[in-house]
């Protein structure tokens, strides 16, 4: 019996870093945590792989190399916002290396970045579509109903929803509450809409601890799994728009802002901030109270 050794040409080569480069990468990423660190790590891995493919060391690239990296991303169809974020990460990495005296000069200081269109192109849902989504979720598994309710009725970010634990649920002044970790690590207590609280009770069942949302094999649901749930429920609701978890938060914030405008018009001088963050537990739709 003979064994076949795979050709080296077919094996993806991992970038090789010097000790100084490795120290700079580790130190830069150590300054961040959570999803921010994951995003920056992905950006740097892609940039390092690109440098390796073009036979460049991280600390020997020039400004023209980084701009060529950006043009390569554009040629592969990456959005301008994605290209800009990657370049910002690369620039931040080299700035850190200079500050720590690991590099004399940053090659990314004067790199041109794509102009961004700040007009929102996010997919929007109207009240009827949000209501149809909630109805479709309510006819499905309890976990899906609870997730959709947290995103659409309470306006949570997907990371806040999937990171929720059973131990974080409570009652405050007669209202059901949940402690969540906001973007940036801030811990806050939010009120739960009655519909959301009922859906979460059904999703948790007899469990007393652990994550609120679990996968079929008992692990904590991640944001990718949450995205699949949202798309699956949208198909059941006959919504053909390409939506994701953030679409539901976008719908919540839009409804909260419209409600605030109406309130300001009816009661001049009265202003209640924070609806998009912590308050405003229910969308103005009949489906919320169902």
N, C-alpha and C positions, 0 to 999 in steps of 0.2 A: 504494500500500500504506500502510495506516494503522497506527500503533502505539498500543497501549492502555497508558495509565499506571495502575498499580494504585492503588486508592483508599487514601488515607492512613488511613482508618478500619479497613482490613483489615491494616495493617502494625503488628506489635507494636512498641511504643515502648520503647526501652531507658532505664533510669533515668539521670538526669543528676545528677552529683555536683558539689558545690563543691570547690575545691582543698583545703579543710580536711577535708571528708568523705573525699575520695580519699586524702589523706595518712593519715587514721586507718585506713581499710580496708587500705591497703597495709602499714602498720606492724603492725597487729594480725595479719594473715595471715603476715607475715614471721617471726613468732615460732614458727611451726609448720612441719612438713614432712610429706611422704608422705601417707598416707591421712587423717591428722588434718587437715592443711591442706585437702585436697579436701573433707572433710565440712564444715568450718567455712566454706569458700568457698561451698559449696552452700547452707548455712543463710543466709548473709548475702545471697546473690543472691536467694533467695526472699523474704527480709524486705525487701530494697530494692525488689524488684518490687512487692510488696504496698503499700509506702509510695508508690511512684510511681502505682499504680492509684488510691490514695485521696488523691492530690495532697498528699502529705506529704514534707517534706525529712527526711533522716536525723537531722539535728541540731535538728529542731523538733518531733519526736514527744513525746508525753506518756505517762505510765504507762498511762492508759486506752487509748491507741492500741495499745500493745504487748499489753495484755490482750485487746483486740479482735482482734488478729492471732492470738493463741492460740486464741480461741474460733472464729475462722474456720478454723483448721487442724483443730480438733475436728469442726466441722460438715462438713468434707470427708473425714472418716473416718480421719484420721491417728491412729496409736497414741499412747497417753499418753507412752510413752518417747520417741517422735519429737518430740512437742510440747515435752516437757521439755528435750530436747537443743537444739532450736531456740532456746528461751528462754534456756538457759544460754549459748549462743553469742552471742546478742544482748546479754545482760547482760555477758559478757566483753568484747565490743567496746566498749560504752559505758564500762565500767570502765577500759579501756585509754585511751580518749579523755580521760577525766578525769585519769588519771595523767600523761598527756603534756600536760596543760593546753590541750587542744584543745576542751574542753567544760567548763562550770562544774559541772554536776550530771548524774548519770546518771538517766535516766527509768526505768531497769529495776531500780533498787535494791530496791524493795518489790513487784515484780511477783509475783503468786501463780502457783505452778507446780503442775501436776497431781500428785496423790499416785500413787506408783508401787507396783505389786504386785511385791514382791521374790521371790515364789515362782516358780520356774522353770516355764515352760510350753513349753520347747523340745521339739521332736519327738525321741523317743528311738528307738534301734534296739537290739534284743537281739542276742545272739551269732549266732543263726542268720541274722538279716537282714544283719548285717555280713559274715558268711561268704558269703551268697548274692550280696551286692554285689561282693565280691572275686572270686568265681568268674565272675560276669557280666563284670567288667572284664577278667579274664584271657583271656576268649574274644573280646575285642574288640581294637581297635588298641593297640599297645604304649604309646603316650602316655597313653591313658585308664587303662590298668592301673597305670602308674607314678604318675599323679596320685592315683588312688583309694588306692593303697598308702601314699603319703606322708601323706594325710589321715587314713586309718583306722588304719593300723598304726603310723605314727610320730607321729600326732597334731599335725601342723603346722597352722598357720593358713593360710588360702587365700593370703594375701599372701606368706607365707614360701615356699609351694610354687611359685607362679607366678613369684616373683622369683629362683628358684634358677638358677645358671649352671653350665655344665659345668666351668669352671675351679675351681669350689668343691668338686668331688668329690675325695676322697683316701682314704688308708689310714692308720690309726693303730693301732699294736700289733696288727696283723693284722685289724682291723675296718674295714669300709667306712664312711666318714664323709662329711659334707657341711657346709660352712660356710654359715650362713644369717643373715639380719638379723632379729632379733626386734623386737617392738613396742617403740617407743622408741629404735630405732637400735642396740641392743646386738647385737654380732656374736658368735655362739657356734658351736661345732663339735658336731654331733649324730651319734650312731651310727645307721647305717641297718640296718634289719632285713634279713636275707638275701633275703627275697622282694622287698622294696622295691628293693634293690640290683640284683637280676636284672632287674626290670621297667624300671628306669632305664637299664640298659645296653642293653636292647632298644630303648627309646625314643630314645636318643641315636644308636645305630648307629655310623656312621663319623665323626660330627662330633667336632671337638676343642675347639670353643669356642662361646660364645654361650649363649642361654637353653636350659634343658633342655626346656621346653615351648613349642612353636611352633604358630601357627595355620596354616591351609591356605595362606595367602599369605606365610608365612615370618616373620611378626611374632611378638613375644612374646605368649604367651597372657595375658589379663588375668583378673581375678576373675570377671567376668561370663561369659566363655567357660568358665571352670572350673565355674561353677554350672550352665551348660547341659550340660556333660559329666556331672556328677554326676546330674542329673535324667534324662539319657538312659540312663545305666547302670542307674539305679534302675528305670526302665521295663523294661529287659531282664531285670532280676532279679525282676520281678513285685512290686515294692514300691510300694504305692499311697499310702504316706504322703507328704506334701509335705516333701521334704528338700532340703538344700543342702550346700555344703562344710562349714559349721560343724556340721551334724548329725553328720558323721563325727568331727570333733574332740571333740564332746560325747560320742559313744560311746566314744572312746578314753579320755577322762578318767574317765568313769563306770567303765569296766573297770579302769583303773589304781587308782582309789579302792577298788573292791571287792577287788582283789587286795591292796592295802595293809592293809585291815581284816582280811582273812584272815591275812596275815602277822603283824600285830600280835597277833592272837589266839593264833597258834601260837608266836610268839617274843616274849613280853612284854618291853618295854623297847627293842626294836629298831625303829628308824624310819628310813625312807629318803625324804627329801623330794626334790621336783623331778621326779616322774614325768610330770606334766602339762607340764613345760617341755622337758627335754632327754633324760631317760632313758626306760626302759620301751619298747624299740623294737618290741614285738610284743604284740598283743592275745591274750588266752587263748582262742584259737579254732583249731580244726584247719585252717581255711582259710589261716591265716598261714604255716604250714609247708609248704603244698602246693606 
